[in-house]
Amino acid sequence: MSTHQTQNPELAVVIGGGIVGVCCALYLQREGFQVTLVDPAAPGDSTAKWSCGQMAVSEVIPLSKPGILKKIPSWLLDQKGPLALRPSALPSMLPWFLRFVACARHSKIVEIAEAMTSLTENVYDDYAPLLEACADKTLLGQRPILEVFDSPTGISHEMPHLELRSSLGFKSEILDARAIGDLEPALAGKFRHGLLFPDWRAVSDTEGFIAALTQSFVDQGGVRVRDQVKRIDELADRASGVTLASGDRLPAQQVVVAAGTGSRQFFAQLGASIPLAGIAGYQALLPNPGVEIRHSVIYADGGFCFSPMTRGLQIGGTIEFAGPNAEPNFKRADIILEKAKRILPELQTGDFEYGVGYRPFLPDTKPVIDRSSRLANVFMAFGHGQLGLTLGATTGRLIADLIAGRTPAQDLGPFRANRFSFIGGLA
Ligand SMILES: Cc1cc2nc3c(=O)[nH]c(=O)nc-3n(C[C@H](O)[C@H](O)[C@H](O)COP(=O)(O)OP(=O)(O)OC[C@H]3O[C@@H](n4cnc5c(N)ncnc54)[C@H](O)[C@@H]3O)c2cc1C
């Protein structure tokens, strides 16, 4: 990675200061660009604040697993389940769903898992230089992640996926009741079947993680502007900068769109037709839970995760297809708390905060990392679904490669924006 500085550095604007945007900004800064990062929200106050904080490096199997079609009626009927589809969302989400379901073929799952692995196998190397430049050296935790199941059936259902992950170089260990209790005393006697993912790590202050990366960017000469980008300014077939809601104009030689679900606003200018949906996930944060959970623990059958955070115990996850512009339904967070209390009756739930995040999801679970076909100096970095925290730094490195004119070490073919323009959207 070159870190050359020039007398008159080129100007770059990154639209969106979530985890993906800040990592793009940091990697462009390392290339010698003078970078401005634009976001109306405070640093850290983005979707990943309400994530589970996991560097889920082997979570490469797409959400559309085999048998998904059969499950859709139950999602519609059971709004308390881990996966829910609001009936009102069905008409607007139908085209998205058809593409999603088409990804449930075994051959497609393997293809997607291989493509995602080409990104996730680099996660720690790509974060390393960014984290080294931060004052706090403990931003990324060292503990692995556990997954627990109500019965052995859960693990046997996962077995084909574990085998695929193993063939891609990822590790997992089967845990019995004793091993679960040793690792997580609060869960002793409650679960007899579990998995350990030794190569996953967790961030315990998701808001602070992004805020610290943003501070490091500013300390190294970057500028963060709190405003919204209204449009990309154009001159012939290139961007000349961006115009903000305040009316201010920021000139730029390079522009990166990394605005999560907000990226949709720019699709016409990007010349892209991309089925990007915002899939809701809910969290309940207990500042004083009265129970110690040491690792991030996925409770597969409940569809949620216990995440020990510096600000308390966060309990959440779930997947809700609610459609665009839907109001959050915090009853889903109540349901998660109810289920968590059944597992841990001693949980103190009197004091809590609810949060919601909208995962920017494409039907094939892969992000878009590409150059605009319409504006040659505009780049796309969005659609990271359930893996944006994990893939932030890798995406930043790849965007910097594209902008610098280097051929990236990873094949970016699977992450092209135009993959949805072919018949069926799945070529
Ligand atoms: C419940 C839940 C659990 C999750 N758990 C995990 C996990 O364990 N591990 C993991 O890797 N991922 C996880 N995720 C997914 C992860 O949070 C997302 O993939 C990630 O946050 C996406 O990052 P992003 O930067 O692309 O988008 P965002 O975080 O949404 O950031 C986009 C930013 O762009 C800004 N913006 C939008 N429009 C404009 C505009 N016009 N001008 C300027 N700025 C704009 C927004 O204000 C926002 O700050 C989880 C998500 C949820 C909801």
The ligand as a Gaussian input file, in Angstrom:
#p B3LYP/6-31G(d) Opt

LIG

0 1
 C      -29.366000      -6.101000      14.133000
 C      -28.154000      -6.058000      13.253000
 C      -27.051000      -6.877000      13.534000
 C      -25.917000      -6.822000      12.725000
 N      -24.818000      -7.555000      13.091000
 C      -23.686000      -7.489000      12.339000
 C      -22.514000      -8.181000      12.747000
 O      -22.466000      -8.829000      13.801000
 N      -21.414000      -8.112000      11.949000
 C      -21.404000      -7.391000      10.781000
 O      -20.408000      -7.389000      10.080000
 N      -22.493000      -6.676000      10.405000
 C      -23.627000      -6.705000      11.145000
 N      -24.740000      -6.005000      10.776000
 C      -24.731000      -5.302000       9.470000
 C      -23.998000      -3.986000       9.520000
 O      -24.443000      -3.221000      10.591000
 C      -24.231000      -3.246000       8.194000
 O      -23.900000      -4.078000       7.114000
 C      -23.352000      -2.016000       8.117000
 O      -23.638000      -1.153000       9.184000
 C      -23.519000      -1.278000       6.791000
 O      -22.582000      -0.228000       6.813000
 P      -22.627000       0.944000       5.760000
 O      -21.539000       1.881000       6.118000
 O      -22.673000       0.384000       4.389000
 O      -24.052000       1.631000       5.962000
 P      -24.603000       2.454000       7.202000
 O      -24.033000       1.979000       8.468000
 O      -26.077000       2.455000       7.068000
 O      -24.028000       3.910000       6.973000
 C      -24.474000       4.705000       5.901000
 C      -24.305000       6.146000       6.307000
 O      -24.620000       6.946000       5.173000
 C      -25.271000       8.106000       5.620000
 N      -26.025000       8.668000       4.501000
 C      -27.153000       8.179000       3.913000
 N      -27.546000       8.986000       2.908000
 C      -26.624000       9.993000       2.861000
 C      -26.484000      11.152000       2.036000
 N      -27.356000      11.437000       1.057000
 N      -25.451000      11.983000       2.286000
 C      -24.547000      11.709000       3.257000
 N      -24.633000      10.636000       4.068000
 C      -25.657000       9.786000       3.861000
 C      -26.144000       7.635000       6.783000
 O      -26.436000       8.705000       7.660000
 C      -25.252000       6.576000       7.430000
 O      -24.500000       7.094000       8.509000
 C      -25.878000      -5.983000      11.583000
 C      -26.964000      -5.142000      11.314000
 C      -28.086000      -5.167000      12.139000
 C      -29.217000      -4.232000      11.834000

